[in-house]
Amino acid sequence: MCGILALIHANASDTSVATELHEALYFLQHRGQDACGIATCKGNGLASKVFRDDGSRVADLPGYMGIGHLRYPTAGTSANAEAQPFYVNSPYGICFAHNGNLINATELKRFLDFEAHRHINTDSDSELMLNIFANELNETGKARVNDKDIVDALQRMYNRCVGGWACTAMLAGYGLIGCRDSYAIRPLVMGSRPSDNGEGMDYMMASESVALKQLGFTDFVDILPGQAVIIRKGGGPVAYQIQERKRYSPDIFEFCYFARPDSVIDGISVNQSRENMGYRLANKIKRVLSPREINAIDVIIPIPETSNTSAPCVAAILKRPIYQGFVKNRYVFRTFIMPGHQARVKGVKRKLNAMDEKFSGKNVLLIDDSIVRGTTSREIVSMAKEAGAKKVFFASCAPPITHAHIYGIDLVSGRPKPSLCSSLVVLKLSIGLYADWEISQASPSELIAHDRGGNRALEDIAKHIGADKVIFQDLEDLKASCSDAVISKLTPQEERDFEVGVFCGEYVTPVTEQYFQHLEEVRGKTRKMKVLEKAREAVANGWADQEELEIATKGIKVAENGKLVPASGEESKSGAYTAVNGGEKRRKQSREEKTPPKDQMDISLHNYGDF
């Protein structure tokens, strides 16, 4: 999951677009903390700079239009080179920001290599999609393109790409493009406002309406399934149907977890949808718990902070008191994306602190937005009991998560080089605070509800997290909660459905078993170096367990299912460690098995942190 932006001013002589894009990034920060970037345009050329993490150089970047991106990595690495927006010089100077996943990435790589002959620098789906679009646009053979050329190229790109996406793009000197897949899985909304000088209108597109509202934009319009909007320099938005609408299926996980509560996505109020989830969850609790058990609940406590909206509604239906029992450290981010069990356990305790007086001697009902692996939930239950809770019931506003999310939500990781021209500015930054987190998506086997069904499964899950009972929202109730939160007169609601594959394995796009195998292999490869480095560090410091010792001494390999296991002695004779006097001494690596670079390098745009 990522956040994307695009902004164009009516006044082409204006140069302040980067400042507004930088401000808007903060309103979408929850959508990505791994890396961010801005690209702006003035004229028809290129220059690259990197803004400091305090944004002090953003105001120096000229431009009347630009795009922005916040990266929340999916399959692939979290290397600096994958910070967006991406840029290709040919044809026409295209900058591209992408939110989503392509499930035919292997096929697209093969096409770009053997037929289009375009070089790919990273493992990012976004770079693949940009190059597919660039290749199709290059087919025009023109010195200058028009809207029809762009639409034709987009149509061919849509025919090649399979998955869920929302994209913003900028053609140097021409204008902006915003588009969504034919299922509208990933969100994209557009707004407008009068220009500063009153002559014409400014237009902006963003993943969530909150970014538009905070910058003074109104008249929100959702980009519809299979639709693209082109905004030319000095003109207004023109919508084109690139591909026939297949379904209108926004990702329901946006509403139960990911989006900000003050956003409106596809005409649905996120805040109202979460309130509805609370009401329906309360009714489910009444069906699961006996009246005696409900009356014995002394307090309802939300787990910050997504469930802060739903928990009061649960309390209202159950007629039980509600208190804030956990204090959140706002400087520690999501723990379910952390690699390794121990890292997630430590992350929970850094993030939350239980107030003893709210738990001591009480029967507690905890409300959370969802349960992924169960690590966070188990630590929270443990914290509640350590604070003195007698009984702990745990209720999830989402149904059991049983399958991988394949459309872009991870449930489970210098000096610039200017070109010859100097008017298009590309800024990309890898955020150092999160540099040590290798973000990797949870394998289905890691999901606590995977391959579990029936009441026995609920008992197993409750036992696993240490709760007396666990209650999940029903899927139909979750869908109804979102459907009933529609704000009228914003977005057509006909044939509305939701992408719910993460809860049932039924995805809106066709998915082959080979794709899941590919995901497992990618996840394993991206974790390999990080796990090896941590094992060697543990050995060097004397705290390694047996598995870490084997990895450090024998090396590491990726099994066919993507899991990381110690390599055999024959597979990694170099780069190993030998015990010497109770310590560990690294043997010299052979030239044939040198450690690969930690980060991939983007040869066209140098990134802060590459050096």
N, C-alpha and C positions, 0 to 999 in steps of 0.2 A: 504494500500500500504506500502510495506517495501523494504528495500535494503538488498541483500544477497551477500555474497562473499565466495570464496573458493580458497585456494592457496596451492600448493605443490612444494617443491624444489626438484630438481634432487638429490642433495647431502643430504642424510639422516642424516649426522652429522651436518648440518647447524642448527642453533638455532634462526634465526632472523625472522622467518615468522610472528610472532606477531607484530613486528614493522611495517612491510609492510601492514598487514591487518589493523592496526590502522590508518595508513596514508590513506589507501583506503577508510575507513569509511567517511572521510571528503569530499571525492569527491562524495559520495552518501548521504550526510547529508540531502539534500532536500527530500529524500525519507522517512525520519523518524526522528523525534526529540523527541520522547517519551522515548525511551530506546535504549541501544545498548549493544552488547556483542561480545566477541571473545572466541573461543575455539581452543587450539593448542595441538598437539600431539608430544610426544617424547617417543618412546618405545611403551608399551602396557598398561599403567596404567592410574590412575586418580589422580588429585589433583585440588582443586578449589581455586581461588583467585579472588579478585575483583580489577580492576584497578581504580585509582582515575580519576576524570574527566579531569585532565590535562594530562593524559596518562603517568605520570612519572614512573609507575610500569610496563608498557608494555614491555619495553626492558629487564626486568628481567624474562620474561616468555619464557622458552625454547620451541623449536619445529621446525620441518622441514615441517610440514603441519598444516593447520588450516582452520577454517571457521569463518565468521563474519556476524553480523546481525544488522540492524537499524530498530527499531520498530516504525511503524505508525499504531496505534491500529484500529481494525475494531470492529466487534461485540464482546462483552465481556468487561472485565474491563481493566483498565490501571494499574493494580497492579504490584508491583515490581517483583512478582513471574512469571510474563509473559514475562519478558525480555528474549530474546533468545541469543545464541543457547540453546536449550533444550538438556538434556542428560539422557540416561538410561544406567544403568550398565549391564543389561541383555537383550538380548544376545550380547556379543562381544564388548560392550562399544561403543554406537552410540551417536554421537552429530548431531544435526539436526537444520537447519535454513530454514524458510518457508516464502514465500511471496504469499499471496492469501487468498481465503476463501473457505471453504467447505460448501456446501449447504445441506448436509445430516448429519450434526453434531449430531443431536439428535439420529439418527439411529446408528451412530458410537459409541456414548457413551454407548448406550444400549448393543451393541455387546461387547465392551471392559469390561463392568461390568459383564454381565451375562454369557458370553461365554469365553472370553479370560482371565477374572479375573485379569485385569490390572488396577491399581489405577491411577486416573487422579487427579492432584493437582490443576489445573486451569481451566478456561473457554476458553482457547485458542484452536482454530482449529489446531494450529501447534503442540501442545502436543498430540492431538488426532491422527494426521497423523503420528507422530513419533512412537506412541505406536502401531498403526496398522502395520507399517512397521516392528517394533521390534517383534511383535507377529508372523508375517508371516515368518520372518527370523529365528525365534526360532523353527519353524516347521522342520527345517533341522535336528535338533538333533545332529549336528556335533560339535566337539571341534573347528574346523577351517572351514571357508567357502571359496568358490571360486566365480568367477564372475557368473557362472551359478546359484549358490544358490542365489546370490543377485538379479539377473535378475528375477528369478522365484518369489522371495518375492515381488519385485517391481510390477510384473504383477498382483499378488493377491491384493496388496495394491491399484493399479489403478482400479481394478474391484470393490473394496469396496467404494472408495472415489469418490465423485461427486463435481465438482466445477472447479475453475481455480487456478493453482499454478505453482510456480517455486521453486525448493528446492535444497539446497546443504546439503550434509551429510558427515560425517567422521566416518569411522570404525577404532578404535584404532589399530595402527600397520599395517593396511591393505592398506588404501588409501581413496580417495575422490569419491563422487558421486554427479552428477548434473543432474536434470531431470525437465521436463515440462509436463503439462497436454496435452491431445491429441488434444486440440484446440490451444495450445501455447498462451493462453490469457496473462499470465504474462511473462515478458522478462527474458532471461538468455543467456549470450554470453561468449565464451571461447577464450582465447588468449595464446600465447606461447612466450618464449624468451630463449636465451642461458643462462645456469647457470653461476654463477660467476666464477667458475673454468674452464668453457668451456667444461665440461664433462656432456653431457646430456642437457635436456631442463626442464625449469620450466613451470608450467601451472597454469592458474588462470581462475576462472569463476566469473562473476559479473552480477548484474542486468542491468548495462549500460556500454557501451564500454569506457566511459571516465575514469572510475576507472582503467581499464586495460592499457589504453594509458599512463596515468600519471605515471604508474609504469614500463613503458618500454616494455609492451607486444605488440605484433603485430600478424598478421595472424588471425584476428578475425573470429570465426565460431559460428553461432547461433545454440543453441540446438534446434532441430526441434520438431514439435508437436508429443507427445507421445514417445519422445526419452529420453534415459538416457545415460550419459557418465560416465564411471568408469576409474579412473586414479589410478593404483596401485603404491605402494611405489617402486620407482626406474624404473617405466615404463612410457608408454605414454598413451594417451586417447584412449579408445575403445568405440565406440558408439553402442548401442543396441536399437532396436525398441521394447519398452515395450508394447505399445498398438497401434493398428492401428490408423493412422492419420484420425481424423474425419473431421476437417477443419483446415485451417491455419488462425486463427482469433485473431491476437494481439489486445489488448485493445486500441482503438483509443484515449482514454482519455490521454494515455501516451504522444501522440504527440501534442494534443492541449493544454495540461496543465502541466502534471506532470514531464516529463523527462527534463533533462538539454538539452539546445539547441546544445551543442557540442557533444552529444551522437549520436550513430547510433544504431537503434533497429530493428532487423529483416531485415537488409539491407536497412532501410529507414533512411535518414538523418532527424533528428528532426528539425534542423535549416531550411532546405529546405522546409520541410512540412509546417512550420509556415510561411515562405515567400509565399508559394503557397496559404495558407489560406488568407493571406492579399490580394493577387491579386483577388481571387475569391470573397472575401468579398466586395472589392471595386466595382466589377461588380454588386453584389447584391444591394449595396447602390445606384448605378446609376439607378437600376430598381425601387427602392423604393422612392427615393427623386427626385424631379423635377430638371431640369437643373438650375432653378433659386435658389432653395434651396442649391444645391451643390456650386454654385458660391458665395452664401452668406456665406459659411463656411470660417471663417477667419483663423482658425488654427486647425490642427489635433494633438491631444495629447494622447499618449499611457498611459495606466495605468500600472505602473511597476509591475513585470518586464517581464512576459512571453510575453506580447503583444509588447514589444520593437522590436521584430523581425518582426511582422506582420504589424505594423503601418506604417513604411516607404513605404511598398509596396502599402498600401491603398493610401497613399499620392501621390505616383508616378502615379497611375492610375487616381486619381481624380484631379491631378495637383493642389493640395493645399499645403500650407506650413505646416511643422511639427515641433513641439517644445516639449522638455521635460518640462512639466508643473508641475509635481509632483516630490517631493524629497522623496525617500524611506528611512525609518529608517531600516537598515539591521539587527538590533538586535531584531526586533519584527517579529514573523513568521505568518503563514497563519491564517487569521481571520475566514474563513468559518468553521473551525473545532472547534471554541470556543462555549461553551455551553451558551445558553441564549441570548436573543436579545440585552440587554444592554451591555453585555460583548463584543459582536461582534461590536457594535457601537463604544465603547471606543477603541477597538482594531484597527479599521480602522484609527482613528485619531492619534493613536500612531504610526501607520505604515506609513502614508502618510501625506505630507504637501503640500498644493497648493501654488504656487508662483503667487501672485496677478497680477504681470505685464504681465503674459502669458494669463490671463483670462479676465482682466478688459475691458469691453466694446466690447467683441468679441463674435461671434457665434462659438461654439466649437463642434467638433466631437471627442468624447472619444472612444478609441478602447480598449477593454478588451478581455481576452482569453475566458471568459465564465461568465454566471450569474447563481448562484446556488439558494440561498434563496432570493437574492435581497437586503439584508441588507447592504452588502458592497457597492453595486452599488448605492443604495439610498444615502448613506453617501458621496460617491465620487461626485455624482451629486450635492448634497447639498454644498459640499466644493467648487465645481466649481462656483456655483452661489454666494456663500458668497465671493468668490474672484473677483466677478464682471462680470461673464459671462452673456450675454444677452439671448442666446439660447444654449441649450445643447442637442445634438444628441448623442445617445449611441449605439455603434455597437459591437456585440459579434462575435468573431472568431469561436465560437461553436454554434451549434443549441440550441434550448431551451432544458434544462435538465428537463425531465418530470418524470423520474423513478429513483428508488434507484439503486445505484451501488452495485452489490452483489459479486464482485470478488476481493474486497480488497482495494478500495479507499473510505475513509470516506469523504462524502460530507457534512456531517452535524455536541471524547473524552477521613555495619557491618564487622564484621570480618568473614573471610572465615572459613569453616570447612573442613579440608583436610581429604581425605579418606585414606585407608590403603596403596594404591599405590600412586605413585607420579610423573607420567610422562605425563598425559593428563591434560591440564589446561583449565578450563572453567571460563570465566570472564563475568559478567553481571552487567550492570549499568543502573539504572533508573535516567534519567537526571533531576536534581532538578529544572531547569529553567521552566520546563513545568509541574511540579508535581501538580500544582493547576488547570490545565486544564483537566476537564473530557471530553475526546474526544468521541463524539458520532455521529453516522451517521445520516444525515438528514432523517427524516421521509418523505415519498413521499408527504404528505400533506403540508410540510414546503417548498417544492420546488416551486419557484415562477411560473413556467410554468406547474405545475401539473394540469391536468384536464382543461387546457386552450387550445383552438385551434382557428385558424382563425384570421382575422384582428382585431376583437373585443378584442381578447386576447392580441394582441400586444399593443393596446391602453390602456388596463388595466395595463399591465406591465409597460408601459411608465409612466402612471399616478402614479403607486405604487412607482417607483424609482425617480419620479420627473423630468424625461426627456421629452423633446418636442416630440421626436420620438425614438423608439428603433428598431434596425435592427439585425436580427439573420442570421448567416450563414445557408445555406441549407445543409441537411445531405449528399446528394449526392456530393455536392461540397467539403465538409469536407473529405469524403472518397477519392475523386479524388485528393485532395491536398496531401494526404499521399501516394497514389499509384504512383503519378507522381514524388515522391521524392526518388525513389529507386536508390541506388548506385549500379551500375552493378557489377557482378562477386563476390558478397558477399553471397547472400542467394537465393536459388531457389524461384521463385516468382509464380510458378504455383498454381492455385486455391487459390489465395490470397483473403482474405476477412478481415473484421474487426469486433470486438465485439463492438456493438453500442447500447446495450440495455438501457443504461442510457438516450439515446435520444428518444427511441421509444418503450421501453418495450419488445422488441423481443431479448431475450438472446440466446446465442449460445448453452447453456446447458438447459436441461429441468428443469423447476422450478415450484414447487407446491405453491399453495396459502398458505398452512400451513407453508412453509418456511418464507414467509413474515410476517405472524403472529408471528412466533418464533422470528424473528428479532426485531419486535416491543416490544415483551415481554422482550428480552434481553436488549434492549436499555433502557427501562423503569427501569429495575432493577439496571442497572449500574449507572443510574443518581439519583436513589432514595436517597442514603445516602448523596450525594453531595448537592442536592437540600435541603434536610432537614437541613444539617449543615449550609447552607447559610441563610435559613429562620431563624434559631435560632440566628445566628450572627446578622442578620438585626434587630430582635426583641431586642436583648441585647443592641444594639447600638442606638435604637430608630428611625431607618429609614425604618421599615418594612411597606409594603403596605398590603392591606386587605388579599390577597391570602397568602402572607408570614406569616401573623399573624395566619391565619387558619391552615396552615401547622405546624407552631410551636406549636400551642395550641392543635391541634387535631391529629397531626401526618400526615403521607403521605401514600398513597397506589398507586399501579399500576393498572390502568384500563385494561380491556381486550385488548384494542388496543395499550397498552404500554405507554399511557400518564400518567403523574403524576398528581394526584389530591389530595386535602385534604381528609384525612380519616374522617369518622364520629366519634363523641365523643366516641361511644361504642367501636370502633376499636382500639383506642389508648388513654386509660385513663392514662397510665403511660408515662413518658418521655415528658409530656406536660409542658406548661408554664402557670403561673397564674399572672395576673397584680397585682402589689403591689405598691401603692403610685406612680403611673405613670411609674414604672419600670417593669422589667420582672424577675420573680424568677422561676427557674426550679424546678419542683417537682421531687422527687426521683423516679427513674425507678424501676419497679418491677424486681425481678430476672428472671421472665419468659420472659421479653422483654428487655434484655440487648442490648445495641448497638453492632452490630457485628464488628469484627475487620475491620479497615479501609482498610487494604491490606491483600490479601491472602498470605500465607507463603509457600514457596517452601521448603518442608522438606528435600530435597536431596541436594540442592545447596543454600546456604545462600547468599542473595543479599544485596549489599550496599543500605542502606535506609530502610531495614526491621527492623532495631533496632534504 
